């Protein structure tokens, strides 16, 4: 297998490795899933990450739950990690076993939401939740949106971008990619602007500000200063911040667009990711149609603690009341509708201005 392990920031290189995976079901009912890198696999350029025996043991419990023991054991060259991320990386929170278990738990909660039959009475007033097939389609669309966002934050072997500028903290990295014959992306030239910075504010405070409807007009250009209304809501976890929402702004210049947003909060980090979707495409998805053919250009935020604060004893980000945050802001913008068109410098300047303005608004609202 080949895999990439990522922290959502251009300041932390992806860990790419080749390995074999061995799965075994033991007679006592437990499962073992183990990865190990192959010594003789050659790569050009050489891989910076080598997996020693790593993986998990899954034990079935009598109450219908599962007990998971996870071990991460890797050799890695972390010379490319920027200084503001080193405390987080060195603590093991970013790539370690705790993150694996946390992501696994979050995914299980998400699957529970997909299979939910008895819906909360206060949520039955929107059409997404009353249509099981539409609910599944929305969840699939949101999952693709989050994946595409993460692919746009880091350059890697699997998702190659051409870097145009930026090489340090607070610098904006502008990358470009041509999209052609891909039903899930608009056709043309896409620019991605990404920057990472430190904020002297706890991660939970940053997450609540960026995911809240009432504060969206303070930073989102799509809202055009108007009030954002939540048209639909799907809970994807026990934390009330873990949800998928359909939003519409009262002052939006594009009345035919709806904002699809997913926000999630777990002990290792948070996301607030969104993308405008036209009403025709969204109605198709709500009816249970195939979401793979709905074009998306996701933007949003990844929020991480600036160190291991609040992660002892399984505590979540809500407990990390002290310490600062590492915030990554990333936008994907279609600047040309023809893939063979030449990239204009004005387009790069406009995207840079957009991300700079957004960062300034967030700083003004949170730091001051």
N, C-alpha and C positions, 0 to 999 in steps of 0.2 A: 504494500500500500504506500501511497504518497500522501502526505498531509501537511497543511500549514496551520500553525498555531499563532494566534494573533492577539495583541493588545491594541485596542482601537486608538492608535495614534501613529502618525508618521514618524514620530521621534523614537519609536521602538520597532526595530526590524522584525519581520515575521520569522518564526522558527519553522524551517522547512526540513522534513526528514523522510527517508524511505525506511520502511520496516515491514516485518511480517507480523500478522496477528493470528494468535492461536486461541480458539474457544473450546472449552470442555465442560460438559455437564456431568458432574460427579454423582456417584450413587446415592449420596445423602441429600441430593436435590439442589446443591449449590452449583452456581455457574462461575467459571473463571474465564476472564478475557485478558489476555496478556499480549503486549506489543514488545518487539525488540528489533533494533536496527540491524541490518545486514552488514557485516564487516567488509564484504567484497564488492558492494555496490559503489561504483564510481560516479561522481557527479562533477559537472563543469558549469559554473564554478563550484568548488567544494562546499558541501553543506555545513552550516554552522551549528547544527543541532543533531545529536545522536541519542536515540532512545535506548537506554539500558532497560532491562526488564521492568515494564511499567504496566499498570492496568488495574483491574478491580476484581473483587470476589463478591458475588451477589447471593445472599442467603434469604430464602423465603421464611417469613415469620408466620405464626399461627393466626395473627389478627388481620391478614391480608396485605400487610406491608412488606417491604423488603429492607434488609440490612445490607448496606454497601460499604465495603472497605476498599479504599483507593490508595494506590502507591504511584508516585511519579519519581522517576530516577533517570535523569538525563545529563549528558555532557553538552555544554553550550558555550559558544563564544558570544559574549554580550558586550563586546567593545563598541558596538554601534548605538547602544542605549544612551539617550541624553540624560544629563545629570538630574533633571527634575523627576525622572521616572526611576532612577536607580534604587531609592529606598523601597518603592513598591515591588520592583522586580526582585531585589535581593531578599525581601521578606518571604517570597514564595507565594504571595497572594495572587499575583498576576497570572502565573503559569502553573502553579502547584496543584496538589491533590484537592485542596479545599475548593478551588475554582471548578474543578471537574465535578465534584459532588454537588456544588451549588447549581451549576448549569443543568446537571442531570435532574435535580429536584425541580428546577423551574420548568424543564421540558415536561416532566410528569404532570405538573399542575396544569400546563397548557393542554396536554392530551385529555386530562380530566374535563377541562372546559369544553373541548370538542365533543366529548361524549355525554355532556350534561343533558339531562332530561327535565328535571325539576328546576326551573329557573327562578331566581329571586323575584318576588312579586313586584318589587319596585323597578324592575328592569323590563317587564313584559310589554311596556308601552312603545317599543320600537320594533320595526319589521325584521331587523337582523336576527333577533333572538327568537322570533316566532317561526322562522323557517330554518329547519336543521341543515338543509343543503346549502342555503345561503350563508349560514353561520360557518360551515366548514370552508366555503369558498373565501370568505373574508379572512379567516385565519390563515389560509394558504397564501393569499395575496399579501397579507401583513408579514408573513415569514419571509417571502421573497423580497419584500421591501427592506427588511432588516439585513438580509444577506447582501443585497446589492449595496446598501449603505456601507457595510463593513469592507466590501471589496473596493470601494472608492476611497477609503481612508488610508490604506496601505498599498504601496506597490509591491508586487510579488511575482514569482514565476508564473503563477496561474492567472493573475490579473495584472497585466502589464500596462502601465501608464508612462507617458513621457513627462518627466518632471521639467517644468519651465522655470521655477524659481523656488527659493527658500531652502534653508538647511539647518535651522536651529529653532530653539524655543521662541515663541511669539512671532516667528516668521510665517508667512502664508505660503503654502505649497500649492502651486497651480499645476494641475496635470490634465492631459487631454486624451480623449479616446474616441475613435470613430465607431459609430454604431450603424450597422447595415444588416438587413435581413434578420433581425432579431425581434420576434413578436412582443417580447417583454420590455423593449426599450424603444423610445422614439428614434426615428431614422435621422442621422446627421452627425454633427460633431458635438461632443459633450465635454464641458469643462468641469473639473472638480477642484474646488478650493478647500483646503483644510488647514487648520492651525490648532495648536495645543498650547495651553497656558495654565499657570497656577493661580488659584484664587484663594484668598484668606477666609474662606467660608466653608462650613461643613458640607459634605456631599449631599446630605438629605435636604438641606436648605436650597442648594442649587437645583436639585431634582424637583422639589415642590414648586419652585418658581417657574421652571421651564415646562413642566407638564400641566400646570394649572391653566384653566380657561381664562380666568380673570386677569392674569398677568401677560397673556400672549401678545396683546397689542403693544406691550412695552418693548418687544424685540422682533416680532415677526412682520416682515414687509408684506407678506401675503394677506395679513389681516387689514392692512391699510388703515391702522388706527381704530378699527371698529371692534365691536364686541363679538367674541367668538361663541357660537352656540354649539353645544354637543347634540347632534341629531341621533346618534346611536352609541351604544356602549356594550362591550363584551368583556367581562372579567376573565383574566387569564391566570390568576393566582390569588393566594390568600391575602397578600398585601393589596390594599385598595389602589395603590399606584400601578399595579400590574393590569393593564387593560388595553383594549383596542377601541379607538373612538373614530366616529365620523363627525367632522367639524365643518362648520360654515361660518364665515364672517359676515357681519351685517353691512360692512363697507367694502366688501371685495369687488374689484372691478371686473372679475370673471364670475358672473352669476351661474355659469354652467359648470363650475368646478366645485368639488368637495375635497376636503383634506382628510386623507386617511392617516391616522397616527397610532403608533404603538409606543407605550411607555412601560418600562419594567425596572424594578428595583430589587436587587438581591445583595447578599453580604459581600460580594466582590466588585460591584459596580452597578451603574444605572445607564439606561438609554432613554432618549426621547427622540423618536425618528418619525418623520412624516413625509408625505408626498401628495401633490395635487392630482386628483383623478377626475376625469370628466364624468358628468352625471350619467351619460348613456352607458359608459363602461361599468360604472358602479351599480347601476340598476341591473345590468346583466349578471354581475357577481352576486348581488343580493338575491337574484332568482335562482342561484345555484349553478351559474355558468362557469366555464373554465377560466380561472383567473390568470393563467399563463399568458393570455393574449391581451392583457391590459397593460399598456406601456406605463412605466414608472421611472421617475427620477427622484430618488429619495435624498433628503437632507436631514440634518438634525444634530444631536449632541450625544456624546459619551462622557460619563462622569465617573471618575475613579477617586478613591482616597489617595492622599499624597504619601501614604505609608501604611504600615500594618495596624494603625489605630482602629479599635473597635472590632477587630476580627478574632479576638481571643474567645475561646469557649463557644464558638459557633454564633457569636453575636452578629447582628446585621448592621447595615449602614445607618439604620435609625439610631443605633447606640453610639455611633461615631460622632459624638457631640463636639469633640474638639478636633483640631487639625484642619488642614485646608483640603482643597479639591484640585484634581487635575482634569481640566475640561478640554475636550476636543470638539471643535465646531467644524462641520463639513457641509458643503453644498454641491449639488450636481445640477448643472444648468445646460440646457440645449442652446447653443449659440449659432449653429448653422443647420439648416434642414437638409442639406446635401452633403453626403460623406466626403465627396471629392473637393469640396470648397476649401479655399485657403482660410486659415485662421487669422482673424483680424486682431491687431493689438488692442483696439478699443474694447473688444469682447473680454480680453484678459483683464484690462483695467476695470471694467464694470463689475466683473465677478470678484476681483480683489476688493473693490470698494464696498460691495455687498457684505462680504464676510467681516471686513474691518468695522463697518457700521454696526453690524450685529454684535460683535464682541464689545464694542464701546458701550452699547446700550445695556448689555448684560452687566458689565462692570459698574456702570452708573447706578443700576438698580440694586445690585447686591453689595458691592464693596462700600459705596458711600452711605 
